[in-house]
Amino acid sequence: MAYQYRPRGVCSQAISFDLEDGVVKNVRFTGGCSGNTQGVARLVEGMPAKEAVKRLSGIRCGFKSTSCPDQLAKAIEQALEGKS
Protein backbone atom coordinates (compact mmCIF):
# COMPACT_ATOMS: atom_id res chain seq x y z
CA MET A 1 0.00 0.00 0.00
CA ALA A 2 1.26 3.49 -0.87
CA TYR A 3 1.65 6.16 1.81
CA GLN A 4 2.31 9.91 1.76
CA TYR A 5 3.61 11.88 4.73
CA ARG A 6 4.24 15.59 5.27
CA PRO A 7 7.32 15.89 7.48
CA ARG A 8 7.63 18.59 10.13
CA GLY A 9 10.72 20.47 11.27
CA VAL A 10 13.00 19.33 8.42
CA CYS A 11 14.00 20.50 4.94
CA SER A 12 12.13 17.81 3.00
CA GLN A 13 8.54 18.66 2.07
CA ALA A 14 7.14 15.16 1.53
CA ILE A 15 7.93 11.50 2.02
CA SER A 16 6.26 8.73 0.05
CA PHE A 17 6.75 4.99 0.42
CA ASP A 18 5.05 1.63 0.07
CA LEU A 19 4.50 -1.01 2.72
CA GLU A 20 4.15 -4.54 1.39
CA ASP A 21 3.64 -7.28 3.96
CA GLY A 22 5.34 -5.17 6.62
CA VAL A 23 8.35 -4.36 4.41
CA VAL A 24 9.40 -0.83 3.36
CA LYS A 25 9.65 -0.24 -0.39
CA ASN A 26 10.04 2.67 -2.83
CA VAL A 27 10.94 5.44 -0.35
CA ARG A 28 11.03 8.88 -1.98
CA PHE A 29 11.78 12.22 -0.35
CA THR A 30 10.77 15.51 -1.94
CA GLY A 31 13.31 18.15 -1.02
CA GLY A 32 15.87 17.84 1.73
CA CYS A 33 19.56 17.03 1.38
CA SER A 34 19.58 14.91 -1.75
CA GLY A 35 22.51 12.65 -0.90
CA ASN A 36 21.31 12.00 2.63
CA THR A 37 17.71 11.30 1.70
CA GLN A 38 18.73 9.03 -1.19
CA GLY A 39 21.05 7.16 1.16
CA VAL A 40 18.37 6.66 3.79
CA ALA A 41 15.87 5.56 1.14
CA ARG A 42 18.25 2.93 -0.23
CA LEU A 43 19.25 1.68 3.20
CA VAL A 44 15.68 0.96 4.31
CA GLU A 45 14.61 -0.58 0.98
CA GLY A 46 13.43 -4.11 1.72
CA MET A 47 13.78 -3.67 5.48
CA PRO A 48 11.02 -4.79 7.84
CA ALA A 49 9.06 -1.66 8.79
CA LYS A 50 9.44 -2.19 12.54
CA GLU A 51 13.21 -2.54 12.17
CA ALA A 52 13.38 0.68 10.12
CA VAL A 53 11.44 2.53 12.84
CA LYS A 54 13.74 1.13 15.51
CA ARG A 55 16.88 2.22 13.65
CA LEU A 56 15.72 5.68 12.50
CA SER A 57 13.73 6.98 15.48
CA GLY A 58 15.37 9.73 17.46
CA ILE A 59 18.02 10.73 14.91
CA ARG A 60 18.57 14.48 15.08
CA CYS A 61 19.81 16.94 12.46
CA GLY A 62 22.14 19.47 14.05
CA PHE A 63 20.27 21.39 16.72
CA LYS A 64 16.86 20.31 15.44
CA SER A 65 14.87 17.86 17.52
CA THR A 66 14.22 15.70 14.45
CA SER A 67 15.68 14.76 11.06
CA CYS A 68 14.56 13.33 7.74
CA PRO A 69 15.31 9.77 8.94
CA ASP A 70 13.36 10.43 12.15
CA GLN A 71 10.45 11.80 10.13
CA LEU A 72 10.51 8.68 7.94
CA ALA A 73 10.29 6.60 11.13
CA LYS A 74 7.25 8.63 12.22
CA ALA A 75 5.66 8.14 8.78
CA ILE A 76 6.20 4.38 8.93
CA GLU A 77 4.81 4.24 12.48
CA GLN A 78 1.65 6.02 11.34
CA ALA A 79 1.31 3.65 8.40
CA LEU A 80 1.68 0.63 10.71
CA GLU A 81 -1.03 2.10 12.96
CA GLY A 82 -3.33 2.45 9.96
CA LYS A 83 -3.23 6.25 9.83
CA SER A 84 -2.69 7.96 6.48
Backbone as numpy.savetxt, mean C-alpha at the origin, in Angstrom:
# Nx Ny Nz CAx CAy CAz Cx Cy Cz
-10.05 -8.98 -6.47 -10.88 -7.80 -6.47 -10.00 -6.56 -6.47
-10.39 -5.56 -7.21 -9.62 -4.32 -7.34 -10.02 -3.33 -6.24
-9.02 -2.63 -5.73 -9.23 -1.64 -4.66 -8.54 -0.34 -5.02
-9.13 0.76 -4.58 -8.57 2.10 -4.72 -8.50 2.72 -3.32
-7.44 3.45 -3.06 -7.28 4.08 -1.74 -6.67 5.46 -1.94
-7.19 6.43 -1.19 -6.64 7.79 -1.20 -5.78 7.95 0.04
-4.45 7.96 -0.14 -3.56 8.08 1.01 -3.62 9.47 1.65
-3.24 9.53 2.90 -3.26 10.79 3.66 -1.87 11.04 4.25
-1.42 12.28 4.17 -0.16 12.67 4.80 1.09 12.29 4.04
0.95 11.90 2.76 2.11 11.53 1.95 2.02 12.20 0.58
3.06 12.05 -0.21 3.11 12.69 -1.53 2.23 12.01 -2.57
2.06 10.70 -2.47 1.24 10.01 -3.47 -0.22 10.40 -3.30
-0.93 10.44 -4.43 -2.34 10.85 -4.40 -3.31 9.68 -4.42
-2.85 8.52 -4.87 -3.74 7.36 -4.95 -2.92 6.08 -4.94
-3.54 5.03 -4.41 -2.95 3.69 -4.45 -4.04 2.76 -4.96
-3.68 1.95 -5.95 -4.62 0.93 -6.42 -3.91 -0.43 -6.38
-4.70 -1.47 -6.14 -4.13 -2.81 -6.05 -5.26 -3.82 -6.15
-4.88 -5.07 -6.37 -5.83 -6.17 -6.40 -5.52 -7.11 -5.24
-6.54 -7.72 -4.71 -6.39 -8.81 -3.75 -7.03 -10.04 -4.37
-6.23 -11.09 -4.53 -6.73 -12.35 -5.09 -6.41 -13.46 -4.10
-7.43 -14.01 -3.49 -7.25 -15.09 -2.51 -6.27 -14.69 -1.41
-6.39 -13.44 -0.95 -5.54 -12.98 0.15 -4.13 -12.61 -0.25
-3.87 -12.48 -1.55 -2.54 -12.17 -2.06 -2.58 -10.81 -2.77
-1.58 -9.97 -2.52 -1.49 -8.63 -3.11 -0.95 -8.73 -4.53
-1.63 -8.04 -5.45 -1.23 -8.04 -6.87 -1.41 -6.64 -7.44
-0.65 -6.34 -8.47 -0.84 -5.14 -9.30 -0.89 -3.83 -8.51
0.04 -3.61 -7.60 0.06 -2.36 -6.82 0.54 -1.23 -7.71
-0.20 -0.12 -7.69 0.15 1.07 -8.45 -0.06 2.31 -7.59
0.97 3.14 -7.53 0.89 4.41 -6.83 0.76 5.51 -7.87
-0.05 6.52 -7.59 -0.11 7.71 -8.41 0.57 8.81 -7.63
1.64 9.33 -8.18 2.42 10.34 -7.49 3.38 9.70 -6.49
4.01 10.53 -5.70 4.98 10.04 -4.74 6.36 9.92 -5.37
7.30 9.41 -4.61 8.68 9.22 -5.09 8.71 7.98 -5.97
8.87 8.17 -7.25 8.70 7.10 -8.22 9.52 5.86 -7.91
10.79 6.01 -7.64 11.63 4.85 -7.37 11.18 4.10 -6.13
10.86 4.83 -5.09 10.43 4.20 -3.84 9.10 3.48 -4.00
8.14 4.13 -4.64 6.82 3.50 -4.77 6.88 2.30 -5.72
7.69 2.39 -6.77 7.85 1.23 -7.66 8.50 0.07 -6.92
9.49 0.39 -6.09 10.17 -0.64 -5.32 9.23 -1.34 -4.35
8.44 -0.56 -3.63 7.48 -1.14 -2.68 6.47 -2.01 -3.43
5.98 -1.50 -4.54 4.99 -2.25 -5.33 5.55 -3.59 -5.78
6.77 -3.61 -6.23 7.37 -4.87 -6.70 7.65 -5.82 -5.54
8.06 -5.27 -4.41 8.37 -6.13 -3.27 7.15 -6.85 -2.72
5.99 -6.20 -2.73 4.79 -6.84 -2.17 4.03 -7.68 -3.19
4.40 -7.59 -4.45 3.72 -8.38 -5.50 3.79 -9.86 -5.15
2.62 -10.49 -5.06 2.54 -11.92 -4.75 2.66 -12.26 -3.28
2.76 -11.25 -2.43 2.90 -11.47 -0.99 1.52 -11.63 -0.35
1.40 -12.52 0.63 0.14 -12.59 1.37 -0.18 -11.22 1.98
-1.43 -10.80 1.87 -1.83 -9.46 2.32 -1.48 -9.22 3.79
-1.73 -10.19 4.64 -1.44 -9.99 6.07 0.05 -9.82 6.33
0.88 -10.50 5.56 2.33 -10.34 5.70 2.76 -8.96 5.24
2.17 -8.46 4.14 2.50 -7.12 3.65 2.14 -6.07 4.70
0.98 -6.21 5.32 0.56 -5.28 6.36 1.55 -5.32 7.52
1.92 -6.51 7.92 2.85 -6.68 9.04 4.19 -5.98 8.75
4.69 -6.13 7.53 6.00 -5.59 7.18 5.99 -4.08 6.94
4.88 -3.53 6.43 4.84 -2.13 6.03 4.28 -1.18 7.08
3.48 -1.68 8.00 2.84 -0.83 9.01 3.89 -0.13 9.87
3.65 1.16 10.08 4.49 1.93 10.99 5.72 2.55 10.37
5.98 2.30 9.09 7.14 2.93 8.44 6.85 4.42 8.31
7.84 5.22 8.67 7.68 6.68 8.61 8.54 7.26 7.50
8.16 8.42 7.01 8.93 9.14 5.99 9.43 10.43 6.62
10.71 10.47 6.94 11.26 11.67 7.58 10.56 11.96 8.89
10.08 13.18 9.03 9.39 13.58 10.25 7.89 13.34 10.20
7.40 12.80 9.09 5.97 12.50 8.97 5.63 11.28 9.82
4.41 11.19 10.24 3.98 10.05 11.05 3.60 8.84 10.21
3.71 8.97 8.90 3.33 7.89 7.98 4.25 7.92 6.77
4.01 7.03 5.82 4.79 6.96 4.59 3.93 6.28 3.53
4.42 6.24 2.30 3.68 5.52 1.27 3.54 4.04 1.60
4.61 3.36 2.08 4.43 1.96 2.47 3.41 1.80 3.60
3.44 2.68 4.58 2.48 2.62 5.68 1.06 2.83 5.17
0.90 3.75 4.23 -0.43 3.99 3.66 -0.91 2.79 2.86
0.00 2.11 2.17 -0.37 0.88 1.47 -0.84 -0.17 2.48
-0.16 -0.27 3.61 -0.59 -1.20 4.65 -2.00 -0.87 5.13
-2.28 0.41 5.32 -3.63 0.83 5.75 -4.67 0.47 4.68
-4.31 0.67 3.41 -5.22 0.34 2.31 -5.52 -1.16 2.29
-4.49 -1.98 2.46 -4.68 -3.43 2.46 -5.52 -3.86 3.65
-5.27 -3.25 4.82 -6.08 -3.57 6.01 -7.55 -3.29 5.76
-7.84 -2.13 5.17 -9.24 -1.79 4.87 -9.85 -2.79 3.90
-9.07 -3.18 2.90 -9.57 -4.15 1.92 -9.87 -5.48 2.62
-9.00 -5.91 3.51 -9.21 -7.17 4.24 -10.45 -7.11 5.14
-10.73 -5.90 5.64 -11.91 -5.70 6.49 -13.19 -5.53 5.68
-13.04 -5.49 4.35 -14.21 -5.35 3.49 -14.66 -3.94 3.26
-13.79 -2.97 3.60 -14.11 -1.56 3.36 -13.48 -1.16 2.03
-14.15 -0.28 1.31 -13.57 0.15 0.01 -13.01 1.53 0.11
